[in-house]
Amino acid sequence: MKSKILKKIINACAIGAAVSVGISSCTKLDEYNPTALTEDVVLSKFDGWKSYQSNCYSGLWGSLVSMQYGLQSELGTDLWTFPYNNHNTYRFLTAYEELTDNANIVRNVWDFAWGSIKDCNKSIQLAPNLLDGDPAQIKILVAETKLLRAYYYSVLVAHYGNVPLIVTYNPVQDLNPKRSTIPELYAQIIKDLRDAFNDLPVTPLDNNPQRVTKKAALGLMARTYAQGGGEGLSEGSKTYWTRAKEVADTLINNMGAYNAAMYDDFAKVFAAANNRNNAEVLFTAYGLNPYNASFDYNTSAARPNLYLHYYPKFDDAFGTGDIFKKAVNPNTSNAYYGRCNQQVIAPTKYLINCFNADYDKRWEHTFVTAFTNYSGVQAINSLGSAVPTPANVTYANATITLTAAMCTKYGIDASHIGEKIYPYADVNARNASQNATWQYIPKIWNKGDHTGNTTALTEISNANVHPYPLAADEDRFIAYLSKKPLTAEEKKARRYVTVNIDDLFDNSDVTGSTYKANISTNGLVPSTLATLFPAMQKFNHNFDGGWVGSNFQQKLGNLMIIRMAEIYLIAAEASLHSSSGGGSAAQYLNEIRKRACRNAADFNTATGMQLTSASMDDVFDEYARELCGEFNRWALLKRNKAFEARLAKYNKKAANNFVPTKHYVRPIPFTFLNQIQNADEFGNNGY
């Protein structure tokens, strides 16, 4: 009977999230009396312990690979700045303005990493004393937990410095914690990753793609060695940089053995069909799937809103009454873009200029620069009167006819008066009632077919991607931010709003970190176009299973913590920090550049896509093109001691307040310091 009760409790309780197991945290247990089953009893059995162990993954979604860590790991670098010269939001990260130990994002990242380590320690400590269970499975689960502990510690040591190293579980909080040294912390992280690599399988336990495998251990080991290389660490007679290259080479040269891969085309990396089972990913935060509620760990909070921080507010740029013609408010319930109501992160001119878009397709697969209306013909046809409001947009209502007033307002040549601009995308609507309700699945209207019939729709691998360059006769977009500066005559040929990206920047800032303010004297027509900027689309999961019903602010889907391309970049970086040199670094970079090349014939030295030798600047540039926004830029600049030089050159906004003696680490949160008795001795990293 006791095993039956235990199974019922495990099925009914969020055991990993609860401090203890009791009737208050359970449901449907009226027929049982579980009061005799304490947490110790439940966690002494394999099923209960496995459920608790699985909760160690939850920290990934709590904050680390969503908005909180997504911002902390990227802002304050050479890649990102404020849009329309607005310093109100996240200025403590973006420009080091008033960064203190009360900063909420800094606190949240700390809390989720630090709290998750406690869960990992408890899971590992309980494992040897389990009363049942397959020893082989227990061994794998312990290995998973060590990898997760290593990851959480790698975040803490990179961002907060020499934190306490605690690898045993004690239910009583240590009120006088001591900081460990940087070498001690990195040695433990590497040890955990080695143990994990030795004991993890190549195929995930239970064939569950949420769980980590050997390739994740190798990938994180290469990254950790690189980060420790920046601290000047060595392992025996070898520097951490040398070890980083060795581990990277092991993974690169044996991808098949570890079930690792790198796509032959960058377009496949963020293709919708590849999100849930991405061949290139080594370690992923597996997002809530509205069609599958069978998750081993609690993903109730797995609904990040990171994507919308990288998008402009369309209402602010265009208003809602004319050219952005739709049946719903584009900022709050847009069934194509999502709820774009934040607009706090824009690319610096340096990041934009990293891309030679004539040859590098990563440009349009990373940034949205052409904006459009959408229709809901598929949804209307399939659901009739039951169509949800955001999809209830006819083809005619999504089509605009240019008037003289519109052309004057947006600087469109008068020759286009009376012409039409049609929608680019059309959404269907499907009710995923199990978890997330409505899904809005887009297809693309074929250029030149204005029938509004669904036979004119095409499904493409990533519906967020638009043609590049946008043709002069394009009639499916309302506005275009042109990377290549267009002349006045070239703009006249276009019926859509056309803004040269360079014209969005304030030229008084030669570093390219200041956008023009949204003021009447900014020289744009209309001046509100200053609120536009290239929108980084990597996290905008626009596919069936990517929506959270009516909450357009959040998107579901997997987020990649580390993928194979980063291993090539680490190998290139490590080559320049070891005896291998620029020729070796170029070979690694070329593998990434080759698959990003728009046309295979253009991969040569004349176009600049193929390198014969590489410098550290080449490595920085390639990291920017390939991995911008993917949780690593701040750590990259830190380990290469590059903040001072690169911020001064590319981001004056951040350079003005960056203090090298302080800002190479984040502040220890006040909430943590307020809980311990030796806060003065522990210190807050100089803040």
N, C-alpha and C positions, 0 to 999 in steps of 0.2 A: 504493500500500500504506500509505503514511504516513497518508493521510486516513482509511483504514479503521481503522487502529490508533487514531487520535485519536477517532473516533466510538465505538469500543469502550470506550475509557478513559472517555469522558464518560458513557456509559451505565452503566458499572460503578462509578464512583468518586463519592464525595461531594466533588467538587472544590472546592466553595465552602467546605466546612468544613475541608479539609486545608490545612496550611501549604505543602506541596508535593505534587506528584503523583508517586507511586511505587508500586511493587508492593505495599507494605505496606498501602496504603489502597484497594486494588482487589480485585475478585473476578472469577472466571471468565476470567482472562487467561493461563492456562497455555499457550495456543497462540501467544501473542505474546511479544515481548521489548520491553517498553516503556521499558527503562532509558535509551534515547537520547532519550526525550521528556521534556524538563525542563518545569518549570512555565512557563518563559518561552515555550517552543514551543507548549504547549497554549493559553496565554492570548493568544497572538498570532493565533489563529484565532477566528472569530466564535462558533462553538458552545461552545468552551471558555470564552471570555470571558463569554458570556451566562450560562452556568451559574454562573460566579463572581459575576457581577453580581446574579443572583437571590438569592444568599446574603445580600445586603445587607438583605433582608427578614427574615432569620432573627432578627435582634436584637429584632424586635417580640415574638416568641414566647419568646425566651430569658428575658426578665424584664420587659420594659417594659409589656406589656399583659396581664400575668398577675398572680400573687399579689404579686410584689415591688413593682412600680410601682403596682399596684392599691391597696396599703396606703399606700405613701409619698405618693401623690398625694391621698389622702383623709383620713388620720388626722391628729390634731392640729388639727382644725378644729372648727367649731360643730356639725357633723353627727353625729359618732361618739364613742362612749365605751366604757368597759368594761362587759360584762354582769356581773350579780350582784356588783358592786363588787370585781372580781378584777383586781389590778394585775400579774399575773405575766407576761402575754404581750404583747409589742410595746409595753411601757410607754414605751420611748424615743421611739416615734412618737405614740402616743395621748395621752400626757401630758407629753412632753418630760422624762421622768425618766431621767437617766443617758444622755442622747444623746451619744455619743462618735464619734470617727473609726473605731472598731472595729465599729460597728453593721452587722450582716450585710446587712440589706435595703438600707441606704444604699449600701453597697459594691457590692452586686449591680446596682443601678440604674445606678450610675456605670460599672461594668465593661461592661455590655452596650451602653450608649449610646456610651461612649468607644471600645470595641472595634469597634462597627459603623461609626463614622466612618472608622476606618482602612480598612475594606473598601470603603466608599464612595469614599474618595479614590483608592484603587488602581484601582477600576473606571473612574472618570472619567479618570484619567491614562493608562490603557492604550488607551482608545477610539480616539484619533486614529491610532494606529499599527497597527491591525488589518490583517491581510493579505487579508481577505475580508469578506463580509457586505454586506447591504443598507444603504446609508448612511441611509435613512429609518428603518429599525429601530434602528440604532445611535443615532441622534439621540434617539429616543423612550426608549431604555433609559438613556441618559445623563441625560435629563430625570427619569426615575423616580429615579435614584440621587441627583440633586441634591435632590429632594423628601425622600427618606429622610434624607439628611445634614442637611437643614434641620430635620426633625422631631427627630432625635437631639440636635442642638444646642439646639433649643428646650427640650427636657427638661433638658439640662445647665445652661443659663443661668438657667432659672426656679428650679431647685432648688439649684444650686451656685454661682451668681453668675458672676463674670468668669473663666471658664476659658480655657485657651489656644485660640486659633483656628488650626486647622491644616487647610488645604485642599489640600495636596499630599501624595503618598505618599512616605515614606522608610522603607525596611526596617529602618533602624537607629534605635532609639528615641532621642529627644532626652532626655538626662539632665539638662538644665538648662532646662526649659520655662518660658516667660514667660506670665503672664496677659495676656489681651487686655482691652480696655475693653468695658463694656456696649454703648456705641454701635457699636463695631466688630463685635461679635458679632451684634447685631440687624440691622445693615446687611447682613452676609453671609447671614444666614438669609433676609431678604427678597429679596436678589438671587437666591439659589438658588430660591426659590419663584417669582419672576417668570420666571426662565429655564425652570423646569419648566412653568409655566402656558403659556408661549409655544410649547413644543415637545411637550407631551403631547397626545394625542388625547382626544376626548370618550368614545370607546369604547376599552376597554383593549386593549393589544397582544395579538394572538392570541385576542381575545375571552376572555381569562383574567381572571376576576373578582378574582383575587388582586392584580392589578397596578393601580397608581394611574393616575388620569386628571386632566383639568383641574379637575374639581370638588374633588378633594382638595387641589390646590394653592391654589385660592381659599379653601377652608375654613381651611386651616392659615395662610394669609396673614392672614385676618381675626383669627384667634386670636393670631397673633404680633404684629400691630399692637396689639391690646388689651394684651397682656402688656408690650410695649415702651412703650405709653402709660402704664402704671403706673410706668415708670422715668423718665417725663418727657421722652421722646424726641420729636423732630420730624423731618420729612422736607421739606426746603425750608421753605416758609412754612406748612406744615400739621403739626399735631400728629399723633402716631401714633393718637390717639383718633379724630381726624377721618378718617384713612385707614382705620381699622378699620371705621367706619360706611360709608364709601364702598365698600370691598370687600364688606362684608356685603350692602349694597344691590345691588351688581352681581350677586351670586349669587342673592339673593332675587328680584330682578326678572327674572332670566333663567334660572330653574331649568330650563326645558325645553331651552334651548340647550345646557346642560351636562349633560343627563341626570340632573339632581338633582330631588328631590321631598321633600315632607313629607307623611306620611300624614294623612288626614282624621280619624283615630281613633287615640288613643294605644294602644289595645288591639292595634293592628297592629304596633307598633314591636318588641315582643318576642314576637310570635306565632311559634310553632315553624316554620311554613311559610316565614316570611320571614327566617330566620336566615342561610341560605346566599346569598341574593340579596336583600338588604334595600334597598328603594327609597330609604329615608331616609338611608342611610349614605353618607358622603362619602369616608371612609378607614377601612379595616377591617384587622384582623389576621385573616387567613383560617386557620381552624383545620383540623386534620387531619380529613379525611372518610374514614370507614372503608369507604365504597363507591367511592372514587376515589383511587387511589394516584398519579395523574399530577400531581405537584406540581413546580413549577419550582424551588422552594427547599426546603431541609431543614426539615421540620416534625416531626422525630422528637421534639422536646421540646415540641411544641404540645399539651400536655395539662395545662392549668392547673387548679389546685385553689382558685381564688379564692372560688368560690361558698360553700364550706363554712365559711369564716371568718365568714360573716354569718348562720349558722344556729345555733340552740341544740342542745345534746345532749339528745335526747329521753329517753335512758336515765337521765340525771341528774335529769330532772324527774319521770318516771313510773315508773322501774324497768322491768323486763321481764316481770313476772309477772302483771299484772292488766289494767289498762285499755288499755295499749299491747300488745294481744295479737296476736302474729304468730309465724310459724314461724322467723323469723331475727332476728338482733340488729339493732335499728334504727340504732344508731350506726355500724356498720361495713359492713353489706351490705344497705342498704335500697334496693329496686328502684324506689321512687317518689321518695324525697328524695335518695338518694345517701348517701355516708358522712359523716354529720354528727357529727364528733368533734373539732371545734376550738372553736367558740363563743367567739370573741375580739372581735367587733365588733358593737356594738348601737347603734341610733339614739338620739340624745339626745331629750329631750322637745321641744326646739325643732323638730327635724326632724319628729317625729311630729305636732306641733301645726301645722306648715306646711300640712298637708292638711285641707281641709274636706271630709271624706269623704262628706257628704250630697250634694255636688255634683260632686266631683272623683274620677273613676274611677281616676286614677293611684295612689290609695291601695292598692287591692287588686291592681293590676297591678305594684306595686313591692314590697309587703310581704305575706308570708304570716303571717296571724294566727289561722288555724284549722287545727288539726293532726288528722291522720286515720290510720287503718290502711289497708292496701291488700291487694288479693287478686290472684291470678294465674290466674283462670279461663281467659282467652284462651290463655295459655301452656300450661296443663295440657291444654286441649282440642286444641291444635294439635300438641303434642309428646309428650304422654303421659308415659311413664316417662323420656323423655330431657329433660324440663324441667329447667333449671338450678335449683339450690336456692333462690336468692333469689326466683324467681318461683313456686316450688312452694307456694303458699298458697291453699287453697280458700276459697270465700266463707264457709263456716261457720267456718273457723279464723280468718278476719279479723273475724268478728262477735263482739262481747262481750255478755254478759248482765249487767246491773248487779246486784250483790249488795249486801247491807246493809253489808258490810265496805268495798266500793268506795265506796259513797255516803258513808260516814263519813270515809274517808280523804281524799276529794277534795272534800268539802263540797257534794255533790250532794244535793238534797232527797230525803228517804226515800220520797216519793210515786213516785219513778222506779224503785224496786227491782223487778227482774224485767223491765224494759224493755231493749230491745236497741239497740246502736249498731253500725251497719253501715259497711263501708268506703266511701270516696268514690271511690277510683281502683282500676282493675284494669289489670294490665300484661300485655302479650304478650311473647314472647321470640323474637328473631330472631338468627341467628348470622351476623354480618358477619365472616366468617372471614378476609377479606383483610387486615384491619389490627387491628380492635379486639374481635373476637369478639362476645360477647353484647350485644344491644341490648334495652332494656326500654321498650316503647312504651305509654304509658298512655292509657286512655279513662276516662270518668267514668260511674259508675252513676247512673241516673235516680233522682231523689228519689221515694220512695214505692213503688218497685218492688223487692221483696225476694226475687224468685225466684232470683236468682243466675245467671240465663240471660244469655248475651251479647247477646241481643236488647234487653236493658235498658241497654246501654252507648251512650254518645254521645261522639263526638270533638269536642273544643273546641279553640280556636286556641292556648291555652296551658294545659296541664293543671295547672300550678302555681297557677292563679288559682281562688279559691273565691268563692262568692256573698258579696256585701256588701249590707247587714249580714246577719250570720248569723241566720236565722229562729229564733224560740223553739222551733218544733217540728222543727228540723233534727235528723236522726238518722244523719248520715253523718260526724260529727266527734266526736272525743273531748275536744277542748279548744278554747277560744276566748279570745283576748285582745281584749277589747272596747274600741274607741277611744272610743265613747260610754259614759260611766259608767252601769252598770246598778245598779238598786236591789236590795236583798235579795229583794224580792218578784219582780222581773223575773228574777232568777237562779233562783228556785225553779221557774219554768216550764220550765227547760232541763235536759235529761238529761245534757248534757255539762259538763265542767269549765269554769267561767266565771271569768275574772280580768279586772278592769278594768285597762287598761294603766297608768293613773295610780297604781294601787296597787302597781305593781312598783318605783316610784321612792321613794327616800329623801327625804322632804319637808324634811329639814334642809338640803338643797342646793337653794336657790331657783332655781339656774340650770338644773336638770333634767339634770345630767350624772352623777348617782349613782344607780345601781340598788340596791335592797336586797340585802344579803348573804344568802347561803344559810345562814342560821342559824335555830335553833329559835324565836327571838323576833321573827321578821320579820313576823308577823301573817298569813301566807299559810297556806292549808290544802290540801295539806301545805306545809311550809316549803320543800321542794325546788322548788316552782313558781317560786321566785325565779330559777331558772336559765333561765326562758323569757323571750323578748323577740320583738318583730316581726322576722321574718327577711327580709332583702333578697334577692329572688329573681332579679334581673336576669341573673345569670350561671349560674343553674342550668338548664343545657340539657337539658330533659327531653323529648327527641324521638328518633326513629329516626335514628341517626347522631351522637347526643350522648353516648353512653356509651363507656367504655374497658373493656368486658368486666367482669372481676372486680375491677378497680381502681375501686371506688366513690368514691374520694377525688378522682378527676380527672374532668372533663367536657370533651367536645369541643365544637366549634362556633365560630362567628365571634364576635369581640369588636369592638365599634365603637370606633374611636379618636376619630372626630368624626362627628357626624350633623347633619342640617339644622336641627333645633330649636336647637342651640347657636348657629347663625348669627343666628337671631332674638334670642336672648339677648344675644349680643355687640352686635348693633345697638342693643338697648335700653340696655345698659350704656354704650355709646359715646355714645348720645344725651345721657345725663346728664352725661357728661364733656365735652360740646361744647355748641354753641349751640342744639341741637335741643330739649332740655328734656324735661320729664316727659310732656307730651302725646304727643310722638313715641315716647317709650319705651313708653307704655301701648299704643300701636297694635301694636307688635311683640309685647309680652307677650300681648295679647288673641288673637293668632293661635294661640299655644300653648295658652292657656286654653280657647279655644273647642273645640278638638278633644279636650280633656281633660274637658269638661263631660259629666256623666252623662246629662243630658237636654238637648236643644237649647233647649227653652223656658226652661231655667234659666240660660241665659247672659244675664245682665242685671246691672245695678248693685245691685239689691236682694239678690241672692245673694252678691255680692262677686266673682263670676267675671269680670265685665266691669269694666275700669278706665277711668276718664276721664283720669287722670293717674297717673304712677308716680314713686316715690322710689327711692333706692338700696336701701332695705330691701325694697321690692317686687321689685327685681331679684334681690337675694340670695335671697329666698323662692322666686322662680320657678326660679332655678337649682337650689335644693334639691329642689323638687318634681319637676322634669323630669329632672335629671341627677345626682341623688345616687348616689354610688358609681362614676360614670363618669369617673374619672381627672382631675378638674379642680378640685375644691374648694380644695385647698391653694394652687394657683396663682391662683385667683380672689381669695382673701383677701389674698394677697401683693400683687397688682397694685393693689388698692384700699386697701392699708395698713390692713386691717381686723382684724387678729388681736387687737390689744389690746382694742378695744371689744367685738368679738363674743364672744371667749372669756370676757371678764369677765361678759358678760350671759347667755351660753348654755352655757358649758362651764368650770366652775370647775376641773375636774380638769386641764385643759390650761392654764388661765390661771395656776394656782398656780406653775407652773414655767417659763412662757414668758418669755424674756428678749429684748426687741425688738432689742437691739444684736447678738444672736447668732442667734436662731432664724428670721430671715427668709431664711436660707440653710442648707443642710445642710452637715455637715462633709465636707471632702475626705477620702476614705478613707485610712486608714493604709497599706494595701497599695500605693496609688499613691505616696504620699509616700516610702515605704520603697524605692522603685525609682529615685528621682531623687536627684541630688547636691545640689540646692538646696532641699531640703524646708523648711528654716527660712525662707528667703527667700520661697518659694512660699506657705507658710502653710496653715493648715487651717480658715480662716474663723472663727477665734476659739474653736475648741473645744479 
